[in-house]
Amino acid sequence: MENVIYNVIVDGSHFRCMDTSNGMQLGLSGINGTVISGPIVSGDRMTVILKDNLGNQKGYVMKLPSFNTITTFSA
């Protein structure tokens, strides 16, 4: 079995999780806010900082390719 190397791209109002070994899209998630920093991918995790419409910033660590939130933090 091949190892999957994840990459996440910002595509308009969505995050797209891609397998860099074959170019296949593995997941898609809507972005709830404005991307301030990231996405930074390490293994099967993604970290991103978003700003909401009130100007509040929050960081998220998400599992790939599902984009399930693992943890959040103040940013």
C-alpha positions in Angstrom: 0.0 0.0 0.0 1.2 3.5 -0.9 1.8 6.2 1.7 -0.5 9.1 1.3 1.2 12.5 1.4 -1.5 15.1 2.2 -1.6 18.7 0.9 -4.3 21.2 1.6 -5.1 24.1 -0.7 -7.5 27.0 -0.3 -9.9 27.1 -3.2 -12.2 30.1 -2.8 -14.4 29.3 0.2 -13.2 25.7 0.6 -10.2 23.7 1.8 -9.3 20.8 -0.5 -7.3 17.9 0.8 -5.2 16.3 -2.0 -3.1 13.2 -2.2 0.2 14.6 -3.7 1.3 11.1 -4.9 -1.6 10.9 -7.5 -3.4 14.2 -7.5 -6.7 12.8 -6.2 -8.9 14.9 -4.0 -9.6 13.1 -0.7 -11.7 15.7 1.2 -13.4 19.0 1.0 -14.5 21.4 3.7 -16.1 24.9 3.8 -14.1 27.7 5.3 -16.0 29.5 8.1 -14.1 32.8 8.1 -11.0 34.3 6.6 -7.7 32.4 6.5 -5.1 34.4 8.4 -2.3 31.7 8.6 -1.9 28.3 7.0 -2.9 25.8 6.2 0.1 24.0 7.5 0.1 20.3 7.0 2.1 17.8 9.0 1.4 14.1 8.4 -2.4 13.7 8.7 -3.0 17.0 10.6 -3.7 20.5 9.4 -3.3 23.7 11.4 -5.0 26.9 10.3 -5.9 30.2 11.9 -9.2 31.8 10.8 -10.8 35.2 11.5 -14.6 35.5 11.9 -16.7 38.4 10.8 -16.3 40.1 14.2 -12.5 40.1 13.9 -11.9 37.2 16.4 -9.1 34.9 15.5 -9.1 31.2 16.4 -6.7 28.3 15.5 -7.8 24.9 14.5 -6.0 21.5 14.3 -7.9 19.2 12.0 -7.5 15.5 11.0 -7.1 14.8 7.3 -8.7 14.0 5.0 -12.0 14.3 7.0 -11.3 17.8 8.4 -12.6 16.8 11.8 -11.6 19.3 14.4 -9.1 17.8 16.9 -8.5 20.9 19.0 -8.9 24.7 18.9 -6.8 27.5 20.4 -6.9 31.2 20.8 -4.8 33.0 18.2 
